[in-house]
Amino acid sequence: MRVALARGGDLARPEATVSREPVRTGASGIDADHLLQQLLPMARELLGRVVGGPTGVPALHAVVVGAAGMATLGDGLRAALPDALVAELGVRRLALAADGVTAYAGALGQRPGAVVAAGTGMIALGTALDTWRRADGWGHLLGDSGGGAWIGRAGLDAAMRAYDGRRGGSAALLALAEERFGPAAGLPARIYPRTDRPAVLASFAPDVARAALDDPVAAGVLREAARHIAEAAAAVCPPGTGSEVALTGGLFKMGEPLLAPLRAELAEQLPYATVVSATGDPLHGALVIAAALAQDRLRLPRDDRLLHVPGEADAS
């Protein structure tokens, strides 16, 4: 969890802090109590830095909470956070956002367009500022096609094919898989029981990118990932000349082995759109939304799961 505090609308120099402990999730979704146990001390620490001393119950003009899984696992947060944040931090305005929405706001602000956020997973969001269009983000078992876990799994599939002697295998990926995870025969036992399986799979994605410089199978995995990512962007991008598409997230730090085929796919599937650099990351996006909310200038569409502003009527 990362927390940032901006004063007076100055988003360029926020105070920030980070917790290394993941917020728990369970059968009912994201654990609101565990989130608050971490969030409140971190927020008070930042307020102490800004005001220079004990804060009591300060008044925050606006707070935005962006969370992975907010759309599908956020019922507990929507029920618990509004009252708790008012009581503990004097929050005046609150928005609860899916992490894809904060990624969108960080990349494009409040302009229409499309944003692909890709790391371990992959989601695309687009809007003409009327409603949200979403593609993928369904997790590593049902989707996230082209994301880090998808690339890592495809690379390990090619490694195991080489181990078996099947077509489509890659000796280069097999060597890298054994270098990272140990002997191939023991790979299922090392991966299947892990509760962080998507992250473990995604850890192999940089190895696929490294192999792609010389190995045609690895390069083919990245071309297929690029096609999936471009398809998601095309599904959500508002039609018409002048549309902007931004890419954000750690996956794109893999560099040219992925970016080169992705540029080609975007040019083919979205010839009317312009690919632009992301202005900032999802944490910056949360501050963008908070500043707009505090000034009654929030133009991004409300949605009961993607961008919920308690006290306002949702768009869907």
N, C-alpha and C positions, 0 to 999 in steps of 0.2 A: 504494500500500500504506500502510495506517495501522496503527500499533502502539501499544498502551496497556498500562500496567503498574499494577495496583492492589495496595496493600499492606494486609495484615490484613483483607481482605474489604471494605475501604472503596471501594465502586464509584462513589461520588459525586465523588471527587477523584483520578482516575487521572493519572499522568504519561503524556503522549502525544507522538508524533512522526509524521511523514509523509514518504514518498518519492513524488516525482512521476514516477518511471520505472515504467511498467507492467511487470509480470512477463511474461516471454516465454512464448508457447505455440508448440508445433509439432505435427507429425503424431502424436507420442506423448503429447501433452497438455501440461499445465502444466510448465514447466521447473523442476524442484526445485532444481537447482544455482543458477539465477539467483535464485530466491526466497530461498534461504539466504544468498546473497551480499548481499542487501539486509537480510534480517531480522536476521541475527546482529549486525551493527554497530548497528542501531537498538535491538535489545534490550539490548545492553551499554551504550549511551548512557543508556537509561532506568534501568537498574540503577545506573549511576554516579550519576545524579541522586538516587536513593532512598537508597543507602547512603553517598553522599558521598565516593566515592573508588574506586580500582581494586578490581575485584570478583573477579579470578581466575576460578574456575569456581563461581559461586554456585548455590544450590539453589532452583529455582522449584517451588512446590508444584504448579502446574498451568499448562499452556499450551493455548490453543485457537487453531487456525489455521482461519479461515473464508475460503473462496475461491470466486469465481465460477467455475463449471465444475468444481467439486470432484466433483460426482456423475458427470459423464461424461468429464472430462479429468484426473482426480486420481490415476490409478494410480501415477505417478511420485512424487507426494507421499506417498502411503500407504506406498510402498516405502522412500523415502529419509529422511523427516523423523524418525521415531521415534528411530533410532540417532543421527542427527546432533544432534538437540536434547538428548538425554541427554548426549552427549559434550561438547558446546559450552556448554550452559547448565545442566546438572545437573537437567533436567526430571524430575519425579517422576511426573506424570500428564499425558497428552496426549490431546486430542480433535481430530479433523480433521472439519470441518463444511462443508457447502455454505453459500453465502452466504445462501440462503433460510432456513436453520436459525438462523444468527446473527441475521438480521432478525426471525425469530419470537421468539427469546429476548429480543432487545432490546425488542420491542413488548409481549409478553405475559408474559415471564419463563417460569415453568414451569407456567402455568395452561393448561388445555385451551381450545381455540378454533381460530381461523383467522386467518392474517395474509396480506395481499396486499402484496408488496414490488414496487414499480414505479418504474423510472427509465427508462433506455434500453430495458430489457426489462421483463418482467412474469412473476412466478411467484406462485402461491398455495400455501401449506402449511397443513395443519390436522392436529390430533391430539386424541384423547381420552386421551392419554398411554399408548396401547397400541401404536400404529404410526403412521407418517407417511402422510398423504394428500397427494398432490401434483397440481397442475393447472398446465399450461403451463410456461413457462420453457424452451421449446424453441428459442429463438433467433429472429432476425428473419426467417429464410427459412421456418421451419416453424411459427412460432407467435408467442409474446410478444404475443398479441392484446390491444390496448388500451394497450400500453406506449408509451413515447416514440417509438421508431423506427416503430412501427405508426401512430401519430397523424401523425408527420411524413410518412411515405410516403403515407398517405391524403390529407393536405393537398396534397402535391405532385401527386398524381394529379388532384385537383380543379383545381389550377393549370394543369396541362398540358391538361386538358379545355377549360378556358377559352381557352387559347392556340390549340387546334385548332378551337374552335367547336363542340365536342361537348356533348351534354346532361350535366348534373351538374357543370359547371364553375363556378368561382368567380373572378370578376375581382379580388376583394379578395385572395384567396390568391395569384393570379398576380402581383399587384403586390408582395406581401410576399416571394414566392419570388425575384423578380428583384432586389428590394432586398437580399436576403441572399446569393444565389448568382450573380447576374448574368443576362444574357439567357437566356430560356427555351430557345431552340434549342440552347444549349451545355450545358444542365443534365446530360444523360446523361454527357457526357465529363468533367464535374466530379465526378460522384458514383460512377459504376460502378467506376473504377479504384481507389478509395480502400480501403485496408485497414481503415480505421475507419468503414466505411460505416454501421453501425448508429448510431454516435454522430452522424454527419453528418445522417442522417435525423432523429434525435431533436432535433437543434438547431432544427428547424423547428417542433416541437410548441408552444413558447411563442407562435410567430406564429399558429398555428391558434387557440390560446386567445384571443389578442388579437382576431383577426378574428371569433371566435364571438360577441362582444358585439353585432355588427350584421349579420353575414353568416349566412344560414340554412344554407348548405352547410357552413361551418366548424362551426356549432353541431351539425349533423347528424353530423359526424365525431366530435365529443366525446360525443354521445349513444350512438353505436355503440361507442365505446371504453368508456364506462361499462357498457354491456350486457355486453361481453366480460369486463370486470373482475369484475362481479357474478357472472357465470356461473362463473368460476374460483373465487371465494370460496364459492359455493353447492356446488360439486363437492367441496370439501374440508372444509367446516364440519361438526363433529360435530352430529348431529341432537339436538333437544331444547331446551326452554325454558331460557334462561340462557346459551346459547352466546355467546361474545364474538368479534367480528371487529375487527381493527385494520388500519389502512392505514399503510404506511411507505414512505419513498423520495421522491426528489426530484420525481417526476411530480406528486404531490399538492400541491406548491407552486404549481401552475398556478391554484389557487383555484377560485372558484365556477363558472366556465364548465365545468369537469369535475366538481367536487364536487357541484353541485346535481343533475345527472342521475344521478350515481353514488348519491347518497342515495336517490333515487327507485327506482332499480333494486335496491338492496340491500333496501329495504323490501318490494318486490314479491317478490323471489326468496328472501329470508331473513327472513320475517316473525317468526320465533321468535328471531332473534339480535339482540344489542345491539352497535352500533358504538361502540367505545371509542377513546380516544386512545392512540397508541403511547407507552410509557414512555420508550423510548430508541431509538437507531439500532443498526445491526448491530455496530458496534464495542463499544457497551455490551453487546450481546447476547453477544459473545465473552467479555467479562468475567463476565457472569452465569453462563455455562456453566462457565468456569474456576473460579469461586468454588464452584459446586455440586460440581464434580468434586473439588476439593481437600478438600471436607468430606464426601465420599461421600454427597452428597444430590442427585445428578443424576437427575431424574425423566423427562427427555425421552427418548423411545424411541431406542434404538441402531439403527443401520442401516448396512449395509456401505458405502454410498456417501453418504448424507445426514449421518449423525453416527456416525463410526467412532472407537471408543476402543480403541487397540491393547492387546492383552492380555485383552480381554473378548470373549465370544461375541456376535456381531452378531445382531440380530433377523431379518435377511433377507439 
